[in-house]
């Protein structure tokens, strides 16, 4: 089962584990962190990591720790997925 059962909504498989988009529309950098309710999702945190895929002209490929503070540059954002280890 995909995160939140998104497969039932006809989303392509690559988008089923999208857990967040974060945008910074300010003129200064900002930071944020994600708080995931693993129990509500029915998932084991030890089996996943946060992954941001390469998107041309948008973001570089990177991974984040669940406890990590994530920086967002001005007028930029992130597409962040849960990816199984």
N, C-alpha and C positions, 0 to 999 in steps of 0.2 A: 504494500500500500504506500502511495506517495504521501508526503507530508500534507496534513490537513485533508487528505482524500481528494486532492485536486484532479486526479485522473478522472473523476466522475464529471468534471466540468469541461472535458474535451480539450484541455490544454495539451500541447505537445509535451512529450516526456521530458525534454530538456528544461521545461519551465515548471515542472511539478514541484520541485523543491526550492523554488524562489521564496526566500523568507523575508526579504526586505529590499526596499529601495530607499536610499537616503540622499536627499538633495540639500545643497547649501546655496541658497539664492542671495546670500549676503556678500558684501565686498571683502570680508575678512574670513580667514580659515576658521573652522569650527570643529568640534570633536563630539563623538557620541559613542555609546556602547549598546549592545543588544542584550536584552534579557529574554531568555527563551524558557518557556514553561514546558519542560520535557515531559512531565507527567501528562499534561493536557494533550500533547502530541502523541503520546504513547511510544516515545523513542528513548533510546539509551544514548546519552551525550557522549559516552566513550566510543561510540561507533561512528561519529560524525565530526566534521570540521567545517568552518566557514570558508567559503571559496568565492572569489570574485573572478570570473572569467575575463579574458581579453575581449574587449569590445573596441573596434577601431574608432579612433577619434573620441573615445569616451573614457575608457579605463584600461589600465594594465592588469595583467593576470597576477593575482596574489592570494594568499590565504591569511586568515586572521584567527587568533586564539579567541575562545568564547569570552575570556575576561579582558580582552584587549580593548583599549580606547582607540577608536578609529578616527583618523583625521579626514576631513572633507575640505578640499580647497574651494575658494570662492567660485561660484557659478558652476560647480561640479557636483557629482554625486557618486553613488555606488549601486550596483546590482549585486546582491549577495545571496548566495545559495547555500543550503545545507548539502554537503557532499559526503557520501558514505566513505569511510576509510578503506 
